[in-house]
Amino acid sequence: MNTIFHRSSIIVLMSIPLLFLHTVVLAQQKDTTVKTTPIGTTKVWGKVDGMAIEGLVQGPSAANVPLQIACVFEYTEGDIFNPPALPAPLNGMVHLDHALQGQITELRKSGKFGGHYLETLLITPPKGALKAPRLLLIGLGNRHHFNSEIMGAVGEAALREAARIGVSRFAFASDIKDAGIDSPTAQVAGNVTKGIINAYRTQLYLQRQHLAPVQPIAKATLLSGPAFFEVSGEGIQAAIASFNQ
């Protein structure tokens, strides 16, 4: 009886670590599950000075706005197509390049558009190629020097170009993750939002001083992928709150 009991105790004791390991694995699998938001989901995260800041799950080739803004780094061979870039089905910049029959890659590869920090290029796509009738590229510079802080100035450039072109709304795609850069999503979205709001307040000041035409911008739409919508919204809301205090 004692021998049988002893052997049973050993079996039970040996089973405990296995059960614990199984529980840990299941917990890890649960924790790493990525919640995605359906394409086309839209939400106004807040307003500042009459301008709505909206989030939209959509790629830059499919956003229906007067002006689409997209960001690119200085060219590296295959940088938007090869890992660590996002896979093609999830890569908004790949879709944008395909919609323009590879012209974004050609412009970058040939050096006609270098993608240098805050460099801009305005494109009028062929009718029907994109939902937006105009596309503005903004350079992010060297990918190895990227940090989320630069996105404030990029947001400012986006708003100022939108005001100069004369549109009442625009969409902005950072395309950082498309290029394979592991960036802090909330910080990037928050800094872009701060830049947009700062530049818009400057634009409103110029209008009051009769130094710029009166062209209010009703809405700035920040695009995101299905896996990044909610976390982007957190950064956008925090940025808006900092102006409304």
Protein Blocks (a to p, Z undefined) as FASTA:
>chain_A
ZZmmmmmmmmmmmmmmmmmmmmmmmmmmmmmpccdddehiacdfbdeehiacddddddfk
lcccfbdcdddddddehklmpccbdcfklmmklmmmmmnnommmmmmmnomagopghiac
dddddehkamblbdcdddebjfklgcfklmmmmmmmmmmmmmmnopabdcddeklmmnop
acdfklmmmmmmmmmmmmmmmmmmmmmnopaccdddfbdcddddfklmmmmmmmmmmmmm
mmmZZ
